[in-house]
Amino acid sequence: MIELAPGIPSEMPFTITLLLLLLVARVLGEAFERLNQPAIIGEVLAGFILGPSLLNVVHYSNTLAVLSELGIFLLIILAGVEIRLEEIRQSFRGKGSWVPVMVFMLPLSAGYLTGLAFGFQNMLSLFIGLCMAVAALPVSIRVLMDLGEVHSFLGRKIISAAMFNDVLAFLILGILISTRETDSTIGQIVVSVLITLGKIALFALMIILIHKLFQFVTRRVPFVHHHLDVLINFLRGKESLFAITLLFVLFFAGVSEVLGLHFVIGSFFGAVLLRKELLGDENFDQIREKTSGITMGFLAPVFFASMGVQFNINVIGHYTLLVAVILIAFVSKVGAGVLGARLAGLSARDGLTLGIGLNAGGMMELLVAKLALQKGFIDTSVYSVLVILGIMTTLVSPYLLRERFRKMNKAQGG
């Protein structure tokens, strides 16, 4: 388990800490919902208030990190079952690939040039760019779910682009770490890149083949959900269907981690494979209902509040770098969204919405920054800047995205 932020051990029992964190997160989340804003803003603010930046009564710990990752896992399942693989594939057809490519490459280049402008070495500058480029798939999914835009055209675009960005970011991250640890030559770096690409291709092939198999059996007979009902009736354990679902998705999460990808990638595609036509209406609705209750009622608020806990305003060292990174990250991501949308044949207004929707760095950015710190690519002062960047973009993006969808829906209604 990766501890994303060092902190002072809490003197309170963890159950009291969890009670306090969940209570404030739910209250503030409810308050923002009543103000017609995404609940995630209130949940992140709860962590900021209780954490070292303000009251300093809750500190990030390994136990909280475990709950946070469980929240990510179930949040990804909840989103995955609502999305079809065909929708993701459709988003990348033709000119549609311009959006994820531009939204990754422009912020990456802008961050790299920003690092060089501040006198940093190439590798450190590259990590600044990588943190600017990465998108927070769990955050994007949660915000779109709050807004009811998961199935919209732009919602699918945001999710597919976030998935692309995360896969590419972790691909580059794995190569950089491998290069640092092995002191590789150019030839060895090329081999490492090819091996990593091969692993991604292997994982993609596995997903496609299983998807085709499920389509085959579903078209002919209600094969899977019939035998699933027989199995559930045979098992005597409680909540057998939910357990089987978790095992299924965990398999794909485990495969993705074995291949060097983040578990989020495998979890998402594992959940996408769970179709209503495959499982049957009753089983599918039961899975979605139970996952939603645990996730939205408990683990997701804890996850987003824990992000606020990791924010520590007292450790900022490079104030000039912090301001520059936040501004350049926002402008480059939004600008890339507009440019990518225009190249894809979409309007600039759609591009603005896409850029804002992909602007949050969230847990993915914190993970990249923490790994960079552990491997010695960056120091603690730069790390604190990158952590604050991830928290700030996650805090601001949901509000801006809601406003964008509100204006677009109003314009369409008018």
Sequence and secondary structure as in RCSB ss.txt:
>XXXX:A:sequence
MIELAPGIPSEMPFTITLLLLLLVARVLGEAFERLNQPAIIGEVLAGFILGPSLLNVVHYSNTLAVLSELGIFLL
IILAGVEIRLEEIRQSFRGKGSWVPVMVFMLPLSAGYLTGLAFGFQNMLSLFIGLCMAVAALPVSIRVLMDLGEV
HSFLGRKIISAAMFNDVLAFLILGILISTRETDSTIGQIVVSVLITLGKIALFALMIILIHKLFQFVTRRVPFVH
HHLDVLINFLRGKESLFAITLLFVLFFAGVSEVLGLHFVIGSFFGAVLLRKELLGDENFDQIREKTSGITMGFLA
PVFFASMGVQFNINVIGHYTLLVAVILIAFVSKVGAGVLGARLAGLSARDGLTLGIGLNAGGMMELLVAKLALQK
GFIDTSVYSVLVILGIMTTLVSPYLLRERFRKMNKAQGG
>XXXX:A:secstr
    S     SS HHHHHHHHHHHHHHHHHHHHHTTS HHHHHHHHHHHHSTTTT      HHHHHHHHHHHHHH
HHHHHTT  HHHHHHHTSGGGGHHHHHHHHHHHHHHHHHHHHTT  HHHHHHHHHHHH   HHHHHHHHHHHT T
TSHHHHHHHHHHHHHHHHHHHHHHHHHHHHHHT  HHHHHHHHHHHHHHHHHHHHHHHHHHHHHHHHHHH  HHH
HHHHHHHHH  STTHHHHHHHHHHHHHHHHHHHTTS HHHHHHHHHHT  HHHH HHHHHHHHHHHHHHIIIIIH
HHHHHHHHHH  GGG   HHHHHHHHHHHHHHHHHHHHHHHHHTT  HHHHHHHHHHT   HHHHHHHHHHHHHT
TSS HHHHHHHHHHHHHHHHHHHHHHHHHHHHHHHHHH 
